[in-house]
Amino acid sequence: MELRNRNIIIFSQMQFDGRLESTNYTLAKYLAKNNNVYYVDRPFTWRDYVKYKDTPAFKIRKPHFFSPSDSIIQTEIPNLKIVICPPVPSINMLPEGKIYRLAVRMNELIVASRLKKVIKQFSINDYIYINSYNYTYPNFHDLIKPLLTVYHCVDPLIEVYQTRHGLISEDIIVKKVDLVICTSKELTNKKLKLNHNSHLIPNAANINHSQKALDPELPVAAVLSGIGKPIIGYFGNIERRVDYNLLKELLDQNPDKNFAFVGPVDSNYADMSVFERPNAFLTGAVPYEQMPAVLKGFDVAIIPFKKDEVSSSIFPLKLFEYLGSGKPTVSSNFNTDLKEFTKDTVAYCKTAGEFTIAINEALNDTPELQKKRLAVAAENTWEHRVVEIEKLLALNLELKLKAINQ
C-alpha cells in the first residue's frame, strides 16, 4: 500500500534550520518525495523574538512573521514548504492549571489562524496531520480538522522544561489521535497503554551522507586539526544524556588516546570537569554538512550515554550515521533493544573497563568488519523507514475513510 500525492501537514517541535539534523525535519523531507508536505515550523515565542533578533534564524523568518499572504519558505525540495507563524506568547513559566491551559489554547488559535490561511491559499484538502513531537500543542488538530491525526513520538520527555507541562500535554495528544508512531520499543509500550494504535518505527540515518566519509579525497574536518591520533570521537549534543562519570574513567584509563566531542554544548554541562582533562577536546558545533568530514577523522566513534530510567527509550540517529561512515563504534549499554538492529557490529559496554577493551579492539579494525557495519547501516536507512511510515499512514487513512463512509 503506497502513499502518493497526499497533502501532509507536519507541526514539529524542531525548527527546520536547527544546528543538527533532526528526525522531525528528515521525515518531512523524505515524505515530500512523493507527497505535498507543509512543515509548520515551531513558532518563535515573544522571548525568542527579542533574544534572537540578530541571528540568521530570525532574519530568514522576519519577512514572514506578520504576513499571512507570505508565510511560506520554499525549500530546495519542490513538494516541501515551510510555514512560518507569528510569534506567540511565552507561557512555559506559568504553573500547570486553568490559566496555563487557556494560554495554550490562545497559542493554538494563533497558529491555527495562520495555518488555515495557508490551507486556503494552497487549496489543501483531505490532509494528514502529523504532530511531530510538538507536545506543547496538544489539541491543535481539533482546530484544523484533518482527515487523519498522527503523533510522532521521537524521544522521552526528560528535561524540566519538558516535563513541567509536557507529561500532561503528551498524554492528551496520544489519547486523541488516530495513530501513534514511536522510535523505540520502550516508548511504544508506554504509548500502547493510552492508545492501542501505537507502532514502533525506529530512527534511521542518511547513509548517503555519512558514506561520504569513505571518500579518500574528502579532507578531514578542520575542527579536528591539531588533535593527535588516535581520535576517539563523539558527534552530537553534549547534554544530559551523556554519562560524564563514565567519561572521566574512560579518559583517565586512556591517556594515550584523544577524545573529541563535536557538537553544541548545553550550558548546564559546559563546565563538567571531564573536559578539563588534557586528552579531552570540545570543538563546538559544526554544520550537519560537515558530519562526514568529522567522522572521517575519528578512529573510533562512541556513544557514552548514561543508563537511567529513560535511556531505554532513546534510539539515537548517530548510531547508524557512525555505521554508515564505516567507523568502528563502541557504546554504553543504555538501551539493550539496539542490539537487535545493529546485530554484532557494535560493542555495548557496561563499564569504563569494558569500554577501554572495546576501543582497543576497535583500533585493530579490518575491511571485513567495516563491510559488516556498512551492510547493517544499509538496512537502517531513512529510505527503508519512510516506506514503513508511508505504508502505516496509507493503511490508517484507508481505515479512517471506510469508517467515515459507513
C-alpha positions as CSV (number, residue, x, y, z in Angstrom):
1,M,0.0,0.0,0.0
2,E,1.5,3.3,-1.1
3,L,1.1,6.9,0.0
4,R,1.3,9.1,-3.1
5,N,0.3,12.7,-3.9
6,R,-1.2,13.2,-0.4
7,N,-1.3,16.5,1.4
8,I,0.6,16.2,4.7
9,I,0.9,18.9,7.4
10,I,3.6,18.3,9.9
11,F,3.7,20.5,13.1
12,S,7.1,20.0,14.6
13,Q,8.9,20.7,17.8
14,M,12.1,21.1,15.8
15,Q,12.8,24.1,13.7
16,F,13.7,23.4,10.1
17,D,17.1,25.1,10.2
18,G,18.3,23.7,13.5
19,R,22.1,23.2,14.0
20,L,21.9,19.5,13.8
21,E,19.8,17.3,11.6
22,S,16.5,16.2,13.3
23,T,14.3,13.2,12.9
24,N,11.4,15.5,12.5
25,Y,12.7,17.5,9.6
26,T,14.3,14.5,8.0
27,L,11.0,12.7,7.9
28,A,9.4,15.7,6.3
29,K,12.0,15.8,3.5
30,Y,11.6,12.1,2.7
31,L,7.8,12.2,2.8
32,A,7.9,15.2,0.4
33,K,9.4,13.0,-2.3
34,N,6.0,11.5,-3.1
35,N,3.6,13.9,-1.3
36,N,2.9,17.6,-0.7
37,V,4.4,18.4,2.7
38,Y,3.8,21.6,4.7
39,Y,6.2,21.8,7.6
40,V,4.8,24.1,10.3
41,D,8.0,25.5,11.9
42,R,8.0,25.7,15.7
43,P,6.8,29.2,16.4
44,F,9.1,31.8,17.9
45,T,7.9,33.0,21.3
46,W,7.9,36.7,22.1
47,R,11.0,36.0,24.1
48,D,12.7,34.3,21.1
49,Y,11.7,37.4,19.0
50,V,13.8,39.6,21.2
51,K,16.6,37.2,22.2
52,Y,17.4,36.0,18.6
53,K,16.7,39.2,16.6
54,D,20.2,39.4,15.3
55,T,20.6,35.7,14.3
56,P,20.3,34.1,10.9
57,A,17.3,32.1,12.1
58,F,15.4,35.3,13.0
59,K,16.3,37.1,9.7
60,I,15.1,34.3,7.5
61,R,11.8,34.3,9.3
62,K,11.3,38.0,9.8
63,P,9.6,38.7,6.4
64,H,7.0,36.0,7.1
65,F,6.1,36.6,10.8
66,F,3.4,39.1,10.2
67,S,2.4,38.4,6.6
68,P,-0.3,35.8,6.2
69,S,-0.1,36.0,2.4
70,D,3.7,35.5,2.5
71,S,4.2,32.9,5.3
72,I,5.9,30.3,3.2
73,I,9.6,29.5,2.8
74,Q,10.1,27.3,-0.3
75,T,12.8,24.6,0.3
76,E,15.1,23.1,-2.4
77,I,12.6,20.2,-2.4
78,P,9.6,21.3,-4.7
79,N,7.0,19.5,-2.6
80,L,8.2,20.7,0.8
81,K,7.2,24.1,2.1
82,I,7.9,25.7,5.5
83,V,5.1,27.5,7.2
84,I,6.2,30.4,9.4
85,C,3.8,31.5,12.1
86,P,3.7,34.8,14.0
87,P,5.4,34.9,17.4
88,V,3.3,33.5,20.3
89,P,3.3,34.4,24.0
90,S,5.9,32.8,26.2
91,I,3.9,30.6,28.6
92,N,6.1,27.7,29.8
93,M,6.9,29.5,33.1
94,L,3.2,29.5,34.1
95,P,2.2,26.9,36.7
96,E,0.1,24.0,35.5
97,G,-3.6,24.7,35.7
98,K,-6.5,26.5,34.1
99,I,-4.5,29.7,33.3
100,Y,-1.8,27.7,31.6
101,R,-4.3,25.7,29.6
102,L,-6.1,28.8,28.5
103,A,-2.8,30.2,27.4
104,V,-2.1,27.0,25.4
105,R,-5.4,27.4,23.7
106,M,-4.6,31.0,22.8
107,N,-1.3,29.9,21.2
108,E,-3.1,27.1,19.3
109,L,-5.6,29.6,17.9
110,I,-2.8,32.0,16.8
111,V,-1.0,29.2,14.9
112,A,-4.3,27.7,13.6
113,S,-5.3,31.1,12.2
114,R,-2.1,31.3,10.2
115,L,-2.3,27.7,9.0
116,K,-5.9,28.0,7.9
117,K,-4.9,30.8,5.6
118,V,-2.2,28.6,4.1
119,I,-4.7,25.8,3.7
120,K,-7.0,28.1,1.8
121,Q,-4.1,29.7,-0.2
122,F,-2.9,26.3,-1.5
123,S,-6.3,24.6,-1.6
124,I,-5.1,21.8,0.7
125,N,-7.8,19.2,1.1
126,D,-8.1,15.8,2.8
127,Y,-4.8,16.2,4.6
128,I,-2.9,14.1,7.1
129,Y,-1.8,15.9,10.2
130,I,1.4,14.7,12.0
131,N,2.2,16.2,15.3
132,S,6.0,15.6,15.3
133,Y,6.8,15.6,19.0
134,N,5.2,19.0,19.4
135,Y,3.6,18.1,22.7
136,T,3.1,21.8,23.7
137,Y,0.1,22.0,21.3
138,P,-2.0,19.0,22.4
139,N,-5.4,20.0,20.9
140,F,-4.2,21.8,17.8
141,H,-5.6,19.2,15.4
142,D,-9.1,19.9,16.7
143,L,-8.9,23.4,15.2
144,I,-7.8,22.4,11.7
145,K,-9.9,19.2,11.1
146,P,-7.5,16.8,9.3
147,L,-8.6,13.6,7.8
148,L,-6.0,11.5,9.8
149,T,-4.3,12.6,13.0
150,V,-0.9,11.2,14.0
151,Y,1.6,11.7,16.9
152,H,5.2,11.0,16.2
153,C,7.0,10.4,19.5
154,V,10.7,10.6,18.9
155,D,12.1,10.9,22.4
156,P,11.0,10.6,26.1
157,L,10.3,13.8,27.9
158,I,13.2,14.4,30.3
159,E,14.2,18.0,30.8
160,V,12.4,20.1,33.4
161,Y,11.1,22.5,30.8
162,Q,9.6,19.5,29.0
163,T,8.0,17.7,32.0
164,R,6.6,20.9,33.6
165,H,3.6,20.7,31.3
166,G,4.6,18.1,28.7
167,L,3.7,14.9,30.5
168,I,0.1,16.1,30.8
169,S,0.0,17.5,27.2
170,E,1.6,14.5,25.6
171,D,-0.9,12.1,27.2
172,I,-3.8,14.3,25.8
173,I,-2.3,14.0,22.3
174,V,-1.7,10.3,22.5
175,K,-5.2,9.5,23.7
176,K,-6.9,11.6,21.0
177,V,-5.0,10.9,17.8
178,D,-5.8,8.1,15.3
179,L,-2.2,6.8,15.2
180,V,0.9,7.0,17.3
181,I,4.4,6.2,15.8
182,C,7.3,5.8,18.3
183,T,11.0,5.5,17.7
184,S,11.8,2.9,20.5
185,K,10.2,-0.2,22.0
186,E,10.0,1.4,25.4
187,L,8.2,4.4,24.1
188,T,5.8,2.2,22.1
189,N,5.0,0.1,25.2
190,K,4.2,3.2,27.2
191,K,2.0,4.7,24.5
192,L,0.1,1.5,23.9
193,K,-1.3,1.9,27.4
194,L,-3.0,5.1,26.2
195,N,-3.6,4.3,22.5
196,H,-3.9,0.8,21.2
197,N,-2.9,2.0,17.7
198,S,0.7,2.7,18.6
199,H,3.6,1.3,16.5
200,L,7.3,1.1,16.5
201,I,9.3,2.5,13.6
202,P,12.8,3.3,14.8
203,N,15.1,6.2,13.7
204,A,17.5,5.6,10.9
205,A,20.3,7.6,9.1
206,N,21.0,9.4,5.9
207,I,23.5,6.7,4.8
208,N,24.3,8.5,1.5
209,H,25.5,11.4,3.6
210,S,27.6,9.5,6.2
211,Q,29.1,7.3,3.5
212,K,30.9,10.4,2.1
213,A,33.4,9.7,5.0
214,L,34.7,6.8,2.9
215,D,35.8,9.1,0.0
216,P,39.6,9.1,0.0
217,E,39.5,12.6,-1.5
218,L,37.5,14.1,1.4
219,P,39.6,16.1,3.7
220,V,39.2,15.6,7.5
221,A,37.2,18.4,9.2
222,A,39.3,21.4,10.3
223,V,37.9,21.2,13.8
224,L,40.0,18.1,14.3
225,S,43.2,19.6,13.2
226,G,45.9,19.6,15.9
227,I,44.3,16.7,17.7
228,G,46.7,13.7,17.8
229,K,45.8,10.2,16.8
230,P,44.1,8.0,17.7
231,I,41.0,10.1,18.0
232,I,38.0,8.6,19.8
233,G,35.1,10.7,18.7
234,Y,31.6,11.7,19.7
235,F,29.4,13.6,17.3
236,G,26.2,15.2,18.7
237,N,24.8,17.3,21.5
238,I,26.7,17.4,24.8
239,E,23.9,17.4,27.3
240,R,22.1,15.4,30.0
241,R,22.2,12.0,28.2
242,V,26.0,11.8,28.3
243,D,27.5,9.7,31.1
244,Y,30.1,12.1,32.4
245,N,31.2,9.7,35.2
246,L,31.9,7.1,32.6
247,L,33.8,9.5,30.5
248,K,36.0,10.5,33.4
249,E,37.1,6.9,34.0
250,L,37.4,6.3,30.3
251,L,39.7,9.3,29.7
252,D,41.8,8.5,32.7
253,Q,42.2,4.9,31.6
254,N,43.3,6.0,28.1
255,P,45.8,8.8,28.4
256,D,47.4,7.7,25.1
257,K,44.2,8.5,23.2
258,N,42.5,11.8,22.5
259,F,38.7,12.2,22.8
260,A,37.0,14.7,20.6
261,F,33.4,15.9,21.4
262,V,32.0,17.6,18.3
263,G,28.7,19.3,18.8
264,P,26.8,22.0,20.6
265,V,27.3,22.1,24.4
266,D,24.3,22.6,26.7
267,S,25.1,25.5,29.0
268,N,24.4,23.3,32.0
269,Y,27.2,20.9,31.1
270,A,29.9,23.2,29.7
271,D,31.9,23.2,32.9
272,M,32.0,19.4,33.5
273,S,35.4,18.5,35.0
274,V,35.9,15.7,32.5
275,F,36.5,18.3,29.8
276,E,39.5,19.7,31.7
277,R,41.5,16.6,31.1
278,P,44.4,17.0,28.7
279,N,43.1,14.4,26.3
280,A,39.6,15.9,26.0
281,F,38.7,18.3,23.2
282,L,35.5,20.2,22.9
283,T,35.2,21.6,19.3
284,G,31.8,23.2,19.4
285,A,29.1,22.7,16.9
286,V,29.7,22.1,13.2
287,P,27.1,22.2,10.3
288,Y,25.5,18.9,9.5
289,E,27.1,19.1,6.0
290,Q,30.5,18.6,7.7
291,M,29.5,15.4,9.5
292,P,31.2,13.0,7.0
293,A,34.5,15.0,7.3
294,V,34.3,14.9,11.1
295,L,33.6,11.1,11.1
296,K,36.4,10.5,8.7
297,G,38.8,11.9,11.3
298,F,37.6,9.6,14.0
299,D,39.4,6.3,14.6
300,V,36.6,5.0,16.8
301,A,33.1,6.5,17.2
302,I,31.5,6.3,20.6
303,I,28.1,6.8,22.3
304,P,28.7,7.3,26.0
305,F,25.1,7.7,27.2
306,K,24.1,7.1,30.8
307,K,21.9,4.2,31.7
308,D,18.9,5.6,33.6
309,E,15.2,5.4,33.9
310,V,14.7,7.0,30.4
311,S,17.7,5.6,28.5
312,S,15.8,2.6,27.2
313,S,13.6,5.0,25.3
314,I,16.5,6.5,23.3
315,F,17.2,5.5,19.8
316,P,20.0,7.8,18.6
317,L,20.4,8.8,14.9
318,K,24.1,8.9,15.3
319,L,24.3,5.1,15.8
320,F,23.6,4.4,12.1
321,E,25.4,7.6,11.0
322,Y,28.5,6.1,12.6
323,L,28.0,2.7,11.0
324,G,27.2,4.3,7.6
325,S,30.6,6.1,7.7
326,G,32.2,2.7,8.2
327,K,33.7,3.6,11.6
328,P,34.0,1.1,14.4
329,T,31.5,2.0,17.1
330,V,31.5,1.5,20.8
331,S,28.5,2.4,23.0
332,S,27.4,2.1,26.6
333,N,24.6,-0.4,27.1
334,F,22.0,2.3,27.7
335,N,19.3,0.7,25.5
336,T,19.5,-3.1,25.1
337,D,17.0,-3.0,22.2
338,L,19.7,-1.6,20.0
339,K,21.4,-4.9,19.6
340,E,18.5,-6.2,17.6
341,F,19.1,-3.6,14.9
342,T,22.9,-3.5,15.0
343,K,23.5,-7.2,15.2
344,D,27.1,-7.9,16.2
345,T,28.7,-4.8,14.7
346,V,28.6,-2.5,17.8
347,A,30.2,-3.2,21.2
348,Y,27.9,-2.4,24.1
349,C,29.7,-1.9,27.4
350,K,28.6,-1.8,31.0
351,T,31.7,-0.2,32.5
352,A,34.6,2.0,31.6
353,G,36.9,-1.0,31.7
354,E,34.8,-2.8,29.1
355,F,34.7,0.4,27.0
356,T,38.5,0.6,27.1
357,I,38.9,-3.0,25.9
358,A,36.3,-2.5,23.1
359,I,38.1,0.7,21.9
360,N,41.4,-1.1,21.8
361,E,39.9,-3.9,19.8
362,A,38.2,-1.4,17.5
363,L,41.5,0.2,16.8
364,N,42.5,-3.1,15.1
365,D,39.8,-2.8,12.5
366,T,39.6,-4.9,9.4
367,P,38.0,-4.4,6.0
368,E,35.7,-7.4,6.7
369,L,34.4,-5.8,9.9
370,Q,33.8,-2.5,8.1
371,K,31.9,-4.3,5.4
372,K,29.6,-5.8,8.0
373,R,28.9,-2.3,9.5
374,L,28.1,-0.8,6.2
375,A,25.7,-3.7,5.5
376,V,23.9,-3.1,8.8
377,A,23.7,0.6,8.1
378,A,22.2,-0.1,4.7
379,E,19.3,-2.0,6.4
380,N,18.6,1.1,8.6
381,T,18.2,3.9,6.1
382,W,15.6,6.6,6.0
383,E,14.5,5.2,2.7
384,H,13.5,2.0,4.5
385,R,11.9,3.7,7.4
386,V,9.9,6.1,5.4
387,V,8.5,3.3,3.3
388,E,7.3,1.7,6.6
389,I,5.8,5.0,7.7
390,E,4.1,5.6,4.4
391,K,2.5,2.1,4.5
392,L,1.3,2.7,8.0
393,L,-0.2,6.1,7.1
394,A,-1.8,4.7,4.0
395,L,-3.4,1.8,5.9
396,N,-4.7,4.0,8.6
397,L,-6.0,6.5,6.1
398,E,-7.9,3.8,4.3
399,L,-9.4,2.6,7.6
400,K,-10.4,6.1,8.5
401,L,-12.1,6.7,5.2
402,K,-14.0,3.4,5.5
403,A,-15.2,4.4,8.9
404,I,-16.3,7.8,7.6
405,N,-18.2,6.3,4.7
406,Q,-20.0,3.7,6.7
